[in-house]
């Protein structure tokens, strides 16, 4: 494929993505954000406690919270112990005085359960890439190898679908062919754009916007159905159309490198 064709594909895909971002949240993203809003943000100590007992935990909540979300903890499942604060009753106060946080008298053991320990209503999730990447999947892996990048698999990175660590990309096993292709393209963009000095000079939002936009362009070029997957992901990281537009030169650079390898010959 000629460079002019690659540039045209990149610009057309970028225009579609900008339009999606300007349109706001998709229904799937709105439902997803509403669902994850029900999950408590745990202290660092409790995060470490959860990880030590169940390293593969993704979403944890108490028994009642799971019931509220339409799911129930399976009989016989062992709870994950965390520490919950014991809060003293608020004393009567003068309305003219400033609000004072209630004092913590101590901590007690409480138990939460991971989503994998529950059954019931499916949790909403953001859209995913669909379709068949066919021979392009092997070519994408070949491109990674040519760059000296090792591609491996591990459950440890869950719930992340992929992770790049400078010369190595780790993918979450069990993804569909289309999802894995998109994830690998995303992580390759990180490898191409966000190593060395540039990594320290741009925010996480910029990095995730550029990587996902690059993956969108590549998936679009090989005929995968992307739906709102890319715009949903970018908006989760607080990216928007303006940021994407400002990063187009970097997105073009990474997408062109990848597409040139995928369409060579």
N, C-alpha and C positions, 0 to 999 in steps of 0.2 A: 504494500500500500504506500502510495506517495505521501510525502510530508504534508502537501496541500490538503489531501483527503483527510489525514489524521487531524489536522488543524480544524477543518470544517466540522468533523464529527465532534471534536472537543468543544467547539464554540456552540454548536447546536444543543449538545447535552447540557452544557453549563447554563444556557438560556432557559431550558426546561427546569433545571434545578432552582434557578433564581426565582422563576415564576411560582414554583411549589413553596419556596420559603416565604415569598411575599403573600401567599394565600393563607398562611398561618398554620395552626396545628391541624393535623388530620384527625379523623374520628378515632383511629387506633391509638394515636399518640395521646389524645385527650383521655381516653379510657385507661391507658397505661399509667399516665401521670396521676390520675385519680386513685388507681389501685395502689401504687407504691407510696402514696401519701399516707396510707394506713400503717405503714411499717415504721416502727420506732427507730430513731437514730441512737445507737448505743455508744456509751463511753468507750474510750480506748481500752480500759481494763476489761470491760465486758466483751468487747470485740475479740480480745486475746483469749478470754475464757471460752468463747464460742468456738474460735478456731482450734483451740487445744483439744476440745471434745469432739468437734465435727468439722474437720478441715474443708469438707466439700459443701458446707452450708451456703445457701444462696439467699433465701428470704426466711427470716425467723420471726415468730410472733407467738404470743401466748395462746392458750387453749380457747379463750373467749374470742379473741381477735380473729382466729381462724374461722370460728363459727360465724362471726359477722361477715366474713368474706365468702361465705358459702362453702367452706371446706371443714372437714373434721379430722382430728388426729386419729390415726389408726390405733386400734386396740393393741396394747403391748409395747408401743413405742416408748423409748426412754427419753425423757426430757433433757434439754441442755441447760445446765445450771448457770444462772447469772446472779449478780447482786443487785437487789432493788433497794432504793433508799427508804428508810422509815422517817416519815415527815411528821413533826410535831404539829399539833393543832395550832392554827393561827390565833394569837392573842387578840383580844378586842383592841382597836386602835382608834385614835382621834382622826377624823376625816381630813384634818388639816395637815397631818403628818404624811411624809412620803411613804409609798408602798415598800414593805420590807419582805424579802423572800422568807418563806417559812423555814425555820431551822431544821436541819437533818439530825435526828437522834441516833442514827446508826444505819446498818444495812441488814437485810435478810435474804435468805436464799429464795430465788424464784426460778421458774422453769419455762423455757420457750421450746418451740419445735420448728424444725426446718420444713419448707414446703414439700420436700421429698418424703416427709413422714406423715403427710396428709393426703386425703382423697376428697374429691368433690368438684365444684365448679372451677373451670380453667381460669387462671389469672390472665387478664388482658396483657398483650405484648405488642410491641411496635411491629410494623410491617417488615417482611423479610423478602429477600431476592428469590425469584423462582425461575425455573427453566432448566435447560441442559447446556452447560458450557462446552460439551463435546470435547474435541481435541484441544481446545484452547486451555483446558485445565493443565494438561501436561506441558504445554508450551509456557504457561505461566510459571510452572515449577522449574522448567528449564532456564527461564530468565533469571529466577532467583539463584539457581546454581551458578549461572554465568557471572553473577555479581558477587559470588563467594558467600552467599547467604544460605545457611542451613535451615531447612524446614522440618519441624518436629511436631509431635502431638503430646498433649498432657491434659488430664482432667483437673489438675491443680489450679489452672488459671480460671476455672468457672467462677462467677457467671460470665466473665469476658469470653468472647469467641476467638480472640486472637491477641497476641502480644509480640512486640518486636523488642529486641534487646541488643542492637548493634551487632549485626552479622548472624543473628539467629532469630527465626520467627517460630513461635509456638502456636499451634492451632488447637482449638477444642475439638476432640473427636465427636463423631455422631452428627455433624452438620450435614445438610443436604449438599449435593454437588454444587448447586448454585450458590448457596450460602458460603460454602468453603472457598469457592472461587472469589466471591466478593470480599470475604475476610482476608484472604491472601493478598488480593490487590490493595486493600486498605493498608495492611501491614508493610507491604512493599513500598507504598508511598511514604510511610514513615521512614523507612530505611533510606530512601532516595532523598528525602527533603529535610529530615529532622535529626540528623546526626551532626556531631561536631559543634562549631560555634553557633550555628543557627538554632539549635535546640534550646540553648540558653537565652536566645534573643527573641523568642516568640512564646506566646502563652499557650496553655493546653487547649484553649478554645480554638486558636488559630491552627494548631497542629491537627486537631481532630476534624476541623472543617476541611482543611486541605486534603487530608488522607481520605475522608469519606467522599468528597467531591471527585477525587481522582478515581476511586473505586467505582463511583457512579458512571463516570465517563467510559471506563473500560468495560463495565458490564453492559452499558448501553450499546457500545460498539460491537460486542459479540452476540447481541440479540437476547440478552436475559431480561426478564420482566422485573423491573425495580420498584414499581409502584411508588409508595411514599417512604420507602425504607431509608433512603439517603437523607431526605429532608427531615424525617423524624429523628434520626440519629444526630444530625447537625444541631437541631433545635434542643435536643437533650443536653448538648454541651454549650447551650446559649449562643450558638452561632446564628448568623442571619444573612440575608441577601447582600447587604453592604460588605460584610466581611468576606464573603465568598468572592464578590466582584473585585475587591482589593487584592485577593490572593490568586486571581486567575492566571497570572504569569507562572506561578509556581505549580499550579494544577496542570497547566498545559505542558510544562516541562516534564513532570512525572508521568502524565498520561501518554505523552508522545514516546517516551522511552519504552514504556510497557507495550503500547500498541505496535510500535515498530518491530518489537521482538515477536509479538503474537502473529503479525501479518506478514512477516518476512518469508518470502518464497511462497 
